[in-house]
Amino acid sequence: MFTGLVERTGRIVSSSQSTDHIWTVVVDPGLNYEREHGASIAVNGVCLTEVGSLGEGPLTFHVSDETKEKTSLSDLLPGTKVNLERAMRPTDRLGGHIMLGHVDCTGLVKAIESQQGFHTLEITIPTDLARYVVTKGSIAIDGTSLTINKIKDSDAGCHLFFTIIPVTWTTTRLANVKINDKVNIEVDMIAKHLERLTLPWKSR
């Protein structure tokens, strides 16, 4: 599990598919980033398993076809900044919200504005996920736990509006996103569980 409080940003080193059809993503997390073989690390909100054996240096991940199709990872070029968060410990404070790193879809950045050091962000997500979001609720955008300020539904999708504080803007990859960029979306898993529990058994 993750909290959506990004620990640091890293950079994509390479993204390639080997002759045995394994897609590998290599990420440089910078200096002094503790990890171990088999550890779960969220890269832009996507839970990936570290398959490398080095205590320092780049992180190495194998990525499934399902993850390639559901997320924006395949669009990231070498040098692109990414958000990194290691899995939470049972004793950690839950400063953001409970996240699994299982991305539901990608959304599109529709507007970015600067307002006295703060930034407002508009992101559109598919209409079929609109039922899982509420004003003042939480959602993960590229692995960053954000509070939804306002929601506007339209035929083009569900429009989410956020106000980003300066520290979040500068310490995550949000400062690098551009209009029409794809971002990874993970909605509240508790809302999805509640919906499933309330369905008539024959509809499940």
KALINZI-V495513 format. One record per helix or strand of 2 or more residues. SS is the DSSP state (alpha for helix, beta for strand). FROM is the first residue (numbers start at 1). LEN is the number of residues. If there is no record, write none. Layout:
ss = {SS SS}
from = {FROM FROM}
len = {LEN LEN}
//
This chain:
ss = {beta beta beta beta beta alpha alpha beta beta beta alpha beta beta beta beta alpha alpha beta alpha alpha}
from = {8 23 40 46 59 65 73 81 105 118 127 138 144 150 157 166 173 182 189 201}
len = {10 6 4 5 5 6 3 6 11 8 6 4 4 5 8 6 4 5 10 3}
//
